[in-house]
Amino acid sequence: MINLLIDKKRIINIDETWLNETSFIRKTWGAKGGEGNVILNSISPRLSMITAIDNYGNIWFSLSHANTDSNMIVLFIH
């Protein structure tokens, strides 16, 4: 890795994460010791995020509602 940096090669680090909860209205303020949940039957879509940074400080990111599989990673790299 050090040799790549010495040779001024670009090194890109890619990571993927997701947020399963995009609606936080299922919690509410209430009396101490009381129930704090609001029952909802709706399902919020998952947000997937792919980010990348290189050794020159360039940053790339992607947000989607799709599950991150190999096709999504290839599309992101492209």
C-alpha positions as CSV (number, residue, x, y, z in Angstrom):
1,M,0.0,0.0,0.0
2,I,2.8,2.4,0.8
3,N,4.4,1.8,-2.6
4,L,1.1,2.7,-4.3
5,L,1.0,6.0,-2.4
6,I,4.7,6.7,-3.2
7,D,3.8,6.0,-6.9
8,K,0.9,8.5,-6.7
9,K,-1.7,5.9,-7.4
10,R,-5.3,6.6,-6.6
11,I,-6.6,4.4,-3.7
12,I,-10.4,4.4,-3.3
13,N,-12.2,3.1,-0.2
14,I,-15.9,2.2,-0.6
15,D,-18.4,1.5,2.1
16,E,-22.1,0.7,2.2
17,T,-24.7,1.2,4.9
18,W,-28.4,1.5,5.2
19,L,-31.1,3.2,7.3
20,N,-34.0,1.0,8.0
21,E,-36.1,3.7,9.7
22,T,-36.8,6.9,7.8
23,S,-40.0,7.9,9.7
24,F,-39.5,8.5,13.4
25,I,-43.2,9.2,14.3
26,R,-43.5,5.8,16.0
27,K,-42.3,7.3,19.3
28,T,-44.1,9.9,21.3
29,W,-43.8,11.9,24.5
30,G,-45.9,10.5,27.3
31,A,-46.2,10.2,31.1
32,K,-43.3,8.7,33.0
33,G,-43.6,4.9,33.0
34,G,-46.3,5.0,30.3
35,E,-46.2,3.5,26.8
36,G,-44.2,5.5,24.4
37,N,-45.0,3.7,21.1
38,V,-47.5,4.7,18.5
39,I,-48.8,1.7,16.6
40,L,-48.6,2.2,12.8
41,N,-49.1,-0.4,10.1
42,S,-47.1,1.6,7.5
43,I,-43.8,0.3,6.3
44,S,-41.1,2.9,5.6
45,P,-38.7,2.2,2.7
46,R,-35.1,1.4,3.5
47,L,-32.5,3.9,2.4
48,S,-29.2,2.4,1.1
49,M,-26.1,4.6,1.0
50,I,-22.8,3.9,-0.8
51,T,-19.9,6.2,-0.1
52,A,-16.4,6.3,-1.4
53,I,-13.3,8.5,-0.7
54,D,-9.9,8.5,-2.3
55,N,-6.4,9.5,-1.1
56,Y,-6.8,12.8,-2.9
57,G,-9.9,13.8,-0.9
58,N,-12.5,13.2,-3.6
59,I,-15.8,11.9,-2.2
60,W,-18.6,10.1,-4.0
61,F,-22.0,9.0,-2.6
62,S,-25.2,7.4,-3.7
63,L,-28.6,7.1,-2.0
64,S,-31.2,4.7,-3.2
65,H,-34.3,2.7,-2.1
66,A,-32.8,-0.5,-3.5
67,N,-31.0,-3.3,-1.7
68,T,-27.3,-3.0,-2.3
69,D,-26.1,-6.1,-4.2
70,S,-23.2,-6.6,-6.7
71,N,-25.2,-4.9,-9.5
72,M,-25.6,-1.7,-7.4
73,I,-21.9,-1.7,-6.5
74,V,-20.9,-2.1,-10.2
75,L,-23.3,0.7,-11.1
76,F,-21.8,2.9,-8.4
77,I,-18.2,2.2,-9.5
78,H,-19.1,2.8,-13.1
